[in-house]
């Protein structure tokens, strides 16, 4: 039996796809590349690409297994550490509104800036505890991150969440990612066939630490040049 709600979303998505190409600047392969790859990087973590497949738009969100591994470890730490017994209103910093007086008598005023206060000391201490625990877990954990694909039908597209071990550092890489996604969506191949027995674990994370540090330094340097 067909799901009426999903069928309705499919009809809406197909209608939207008819004009999608006119609303985006597509590259020669017909892909909409949302990210700028001009800034040099050594490693990639995530990216977004959209393209048309059949009568629908595919909104592809990709992450590298290293990010998936990091997120799984962070989720484990969040579960292990109980929430702070502090009211949310006491955790968030208080904003002070700064005004500028207007008019000859200064009777009127307008907002010109905000000054942020400090977070609750307990919140900052807990954040530091979590960072230290995560740094340790990333190099000692038995957690593994494996390739996966999740597909969800929305009312404007098919949303595809994909985790595969490739580096996406350029537009050519993004186009190659799209080719892989198309093969998987259309069932020309499977993740097991493309990446048999692959899993990202602590050994990968430890091995990549020099590259991760260099990449963070390169990213910080590029920000200073902006």
N, C-alpha and C positions, 0 to 999 in steps of 0.2 A: 504494500500500500504506500502510495506517495505521501510525503509530508507536505501539507498545503502551505505551511509557513516557508519552508525551504523553496518550494516551487515558485512562490511569490517573490522571494528574494532573487531567484535566478532570472525571472522575467524582468525585474527592475534592473539587475546587473547588465543584462543583455541590451536593454534600452539605453543605459548610460554608456555602454561601450561604443555605441554607434557614433558618438561625437567626441569620444575621449582623445583620439589622435589629433584633433584640431585644437585641443585645449593644452597640449603639452609640446615641448620641444623635444622630439625624438631623435635619437642618433641614427646612423646609417642602417643599423640592425633593427630599428623599430623599437628600441628600448628607451624608457625614460630613466635616466641616471640622476638620482636625487643628490648624490654626494659629489664633492669636488675632490679630485684626486691629484691636483697640482702640487699640493704639499707632500714632499717625500716622506715615506714611512717605511719601517722595516718589518712590521707585523700588522696584521689586520684583525679586527675584533668583531665588527658587525657592519652591515650596510643594508640599504633598501633599494630595490629596483622594481619598476613596473613595466609590464609588457602585455600585449594582446595575444591570447591563445584561443583560437576558434572564435566563438562569439562573445567571449568574456575577457575582462581585464584581470590579470594576475598581479596582485600586490605582494611582492616577495620580500620577506624580512629574513635576512641571513645572519647567523652568528657562527663564529669559529668555535670548535670544541673547547679551546682554551678558555673562552668566555663562559661557555656552558659549565665547565669544570669549576671555574671561579664562582659562578652564581650558586652552584650546588653546595659548595663549601660554605659560602656566606649564608645560605639558607639554613644549613646545619647549625652554624654558630648562633643565628637568630633564634632558633628553636631551643637551643641549650641554655641561653641566657634569659632569665625571666625579665619581663618588662619592668621599668622603673616605677616605683611606688610614689610618683610625683604627678600632681595634676598637670594636664597639658598646658594650661594657661601659665603655669610657673616655669615650664621648660622653655617655651618660646621666648625669644628676646623681645623686649618692649621697644616699639618704634617711637622716636621723638620727632614730631613734625616741625620743620623749620620754615618760618614764614618770612616774607619780605613785605614791609609796610609800603602802602601805596597812597597817593594823594598828598596834598600839602600838609594836612594835619595827621597823616598816618592812620586815619580811621579805618582804611581798608587794608586788606592783606591778601597775599596769595601764597600758595605752597611752592617752595623752591627746592626742597630736598627733604630727605628722611635720614635720621641718625639711628642706626641699629644698636641696641643694647647687647649685652652678653648673654649667652645661653646659661642655663642653670649648671653650676659646677658638677653636680651629679650626672647630668646628661653628658657633659664633656668627658668625664671620667669613664662612663660606660662606653662611650664611643671609642675611646682609646683602648679600653679592655677588649672590645670586639675586634679592633684593627690588629692588636697583638695576637689574639687567639686565631684570627683568620690567617695571618702570616705564618703561624706555626702549622695550622691544619693543612694549608696548601702544600706543604713539603712533607707531611707525615700521613696524610689521609689515605684510606683505602677506597675512597670514592672514585668512580670512573665516569667519564662523559662519553657517550656514544652518539654517532650520527642519528638524526631523527628528522621526520617531516610531519607537520600537522597542517591540515587543510580545513578551512572554515568558510562557509558560504555567507557572504554579506550581501547587502542590498545594492552594492555598487561594484563588487568584484568578488573573486575568489581569493581569500587571504591565505598565503602559504608561508608558514614559519619553518625555516630549513636550517639544519645544522650539519655542515659537512666540512672536512678538513682540507680546505684550499685557502690560499692567500688572495685576497681581493685588494690589490694595491693600485690598480689602474682601471681605466674604462674598459680596456681589453679583458682584464680579469673579470670585470662585472658582466661583460657579454658572455664570457665562458661560463660564469655562474648561471646565467639565464639558460644557456644550452643544457646544463646539467639538470636544472629545475624542470625544463620542458620534457626531458627524457623520463624523469621520475614521475611527473604528473600524468603523462600519457602512457605510463607503464611500459615504456620501451626497455627499461632497466629497473633495478632496485638498489637500495642502499647496500644490501648484503653483497650484491654483485660488484658494485663500484668500490666499496670499502670493506672487504671481508675481514672480520675479526678486529676491526679498528676500535680503539678506545684511547681516550686521553686521560692520563693519570698523573700522579705526583712526579714521576720520573720525567715526563715531558715538561712539566712546570719547572722543575729544578734545572733541566737542561736549557730551557729557554730564558732563564733569568738574566744572563748577560745581554741578550737581544732585547728583552723587555725593558731593562734599565736604559739601554742605548736609545730605544724607541721613545721612552718617556723624556729623555734629555733632548732628543731631536724635536719632539713636539713642543717642549718648553721653549727651545731656541726659536722655533718658527713663530710662536706666539709673540715673542719679544720683538720680532722683526715686522710684525703687522703694524 
